[in-house]
Amino acid sequence: MPDQIVIRRAVLDDIPARTLYLLTKLRQDVFTMEQGATDADLDGRELEPTTELMWAEAGGEPIAHLRVLREADGTVRIGRVAVRADQRRGGHGRHLMTAALEHARTSAPGAEVHLDAQAYLEQWYASMGFETVGGMFMEAGIEHVAMVRRPAAQA
């Protein structure tokens, strides 16, 4: 029987050290080792008191991760979306994104949700109500596009 997937959400100070290590390792494995990102993953945003990390967990271990940032202008920004290589195509990324969008809707009603999508995932994010709002740009050596999900798409 497969492990049940549990969605968790917490600010940095409330995450047990072992879990935080595994979340950081997941990001390192995906962004640095697999994708060859050229910029540092840890940028200090997790230290902000309003930043929340969300993750999908199976068997007590994180299998997917993202972070939710509250921007000064009132928008919500989702970033650092990563799914462990051996867990892809199982719907875990979509499940986690759906939970993050619901959290954004309830915690910041009426706020736009922004993200910088890796270009190859543009259609995947579009399927969740995001629209592309700019041309392609390079971030960490990887092609990205800016996307936004407007409040009307959150109903």
Secondary structure in CASP SS format (residue, H / E / C, confidence):
PFRMAT SS
TARGET T0000
AUTHOR 0000-0000-0000
METHOD secondary structure of the structure
MODEL  1
M C 1.00
P C 1.00
D C 1.00
Q C 1.00
I E 1.00
V E 1.00
I E 1.00
R E 1.00
R E 1.00
A E 1.00
V C 1.00
L H 1.00
D H 1.00
D H 1.00
I C 1.00
P C 1.00
A H 1.00
R H 1.00
T H 1.00
L H 1.00
Y H 1.00
L H 1.00
L H 1.00
T H 1.00
K H 1.00
L H 1.00
R H 1.00
Q H 1.00
D H 1.00
V H 1.00
F H 1.00
T H 1.00
M H 1.00
E H 1.00
Q C 1.00
G C 1.00
A C 1.00
T C 1.00
D C 1.00
A C 1.00
D C 1.00
L C 1.00
D C 1.00
G C 1.00
R H 1.00
E H 1.00
L H 1.00
E C 1.00
P C 1.00
T C 1.00
T C 1.00
E E 1.00
L E 1.00
M E 1.00
W E 1.00
A E 1.00
E E 1.00
A E 1.00
G C 1.00
G C 1.00
E E 1.00
P E 1.00
I E 1.00
A E 1.00
H E 1.00
L E 1.00
R E 1.00
V E 1.00
L E 1.00
R E 1.00
E C 1.00
A C 1.00
D C 1.00
G C 1.00
T C 1.00
V E 1.00
R E 1.00
I E 1.00
G E 1.00
R E 1.00
V E 1.00
A E 1.00
V E 1.00
R C 1.00
A H 1.00
D H 1.00
Q H 1.00
R C 1.00
R C 1.00
G C 1.00
G C 1.00
H H 1.00
G H 1.00
R H 1.00
H H 1.00
L H 1.00
M H 1.00
T H 1.00
A H 1.00
A H 1.00
L H 1.00
E H 1.00
H H 1.00
A H 1.00
R H 1.00
T H 1.00
S H 1.00
A C 1.00
P C 1.00
G C 1.00
A C 1.00
E C 1.00
V E 1.00
H E 1.00
L E 1.00
D E 1.00
A E 1.00
Q E 1.00
A H 1.00
Y H 1.00
L H 1.00
E H 1.00
Q H 1.00
W H 1.00
Y H 1.00
A H 1.00
S C 1.00
M C 1.00
G C 1.00
F C 1.00
E E 1.00
T E 1.00
V E 1.00
G E 1.00
G E 1.00
M E 1.00
F E 1.00
M E 1.00
E E 1.00
A C 1.00
G C 1.00
I E 1.00
E E 1.00
H E 1.00
V E 1.00
A E 1.00
M E 1.00
V E 1.00
R E 1.00
R C 1.00
P H 1.00
A H 1.00
A H 1.00
Q H 1.00
A C 1.00
END
